[in-house]
Amino acid sequence: VQLQASGGGLVQAGGSLRLSCVASGMLPGINIMGWYRRAPGKQRELVATIARSTTTNYADSVKGRFTISRDKAKNTVYLQMNSLKPDDTAVYYCNLRDWYDSTDYWGQGTLVTVSS
């Protein structure tokens, strides 16, 4: 399994970005895709996950501002990030988890920088 993330960049506070992650290879038949992030000096934390097309989970810090979605036909997961804050500055990692055995696969990370 390979995960290729894109869409990071520099944005001013209050702005928006959309991250994309394309999965390829021998994908587990049933899986959960999601985004995690690691801010400078902090541990990696969950941002949002999506199982199938409608079951979503968000960190409290991003609820109401971020939206996760997936296109199963394209094996792609998106993260629409609105009303960005400087605290959202982090490297964002795409994740795919096998539903049955919980094996995790990770993308290379994409940097999001929010300036105040």
N, C-alpha and C positions, 0 to 999 in steps of 0.2 A: 504494500500500500504506500502510495506517495501522495503527499498533500502539498499543494502549491498555493500559498497565500499571496494576495496583492491588495493594493488600495491604500496603504498607509501613506502618511505624509505630514506636512506641517499645516496647521489650521489655527485660526484665531478662536478664542473662547466664544461660544455661541454658534460656531459654525458646525458643518456636517461633513462626514466622510462615510464612504461605504467600502467595507472590506469584502473581498471575495476569496473563496478557497475551493479549488478544484481537486477532487480526489480521483486517483487513477490506480490501476493495478487490480489485484485480486481482492475486491472489496467484500467484507462480510455481508451476508444476505440481509441481516437486520442490524442496524447500527444507529448510534446516536452521534450526531455531529455538534460541534460547539466551538466556542471561543474562550480562551483564557488569556490573561495578561499578567505581565510582570513589570511593575514600576521600579524605578531605580531604588535600590536598597530595601526592596520588599519581596515577599514571597509571591510565587505565582498564585493567582486567584481565578476562580470561575467568573466569567462574564455572562455567558448565556449558552444554553444547549437547546437542541431541537431533536425530538424523536419522531420519526415518520414526518408528517408535514404540519402537524398542528399542536403537538405536545411540546410546549416550550417552558423553559425555566430561566429566570434572570436573577442576577445579583441585585440586592436591594439598591445598591448605589447607582444602578443604570435603569431601573424600572421607569417606564414612562418616557425614556429618552432614546433607548436603543431598541432595535427590532431585529430579531433573527429570523431567517427564512431559508428554505432550501428548495432547489430544483432537482428532484430525483433523477429526471431524465438526463440532466447534465452533470450529475454527481457533484453538485456545487452548493455550498452554503454561503450565505451572505450575512453581514452584520451592518445594518444601517444605524449610524450613530449621529444623533442630533443633539443640539444644545450642549455641545462638548465643553468640558471644563478642564482647567489645567491639571486637576487630579486624575483625569483620564489618560494623561501622558504615560505611555508604557509600550513595551513590545507585546504585540498581540499574536497569540499562537492559535492556529487552527488545530482542532482535535477531532479524531474519529475513534469511537469506542465500539468494540464488538459487543453486541447485545448479550451473547451467550457466555463468553468467557472473560469479558471486561478488559481484553487487551486494548491498550491505548496506542494510537499512532499520532505523530505530531508533525506539523509543518515547520517551516524554517523560521517563522516569525516575521512580522512586519511592524515597523516602528510608527507609532502615532505620537505626534508632538502637538500639544495644545498650548498656544501662547496666551498670556493674559493681556 
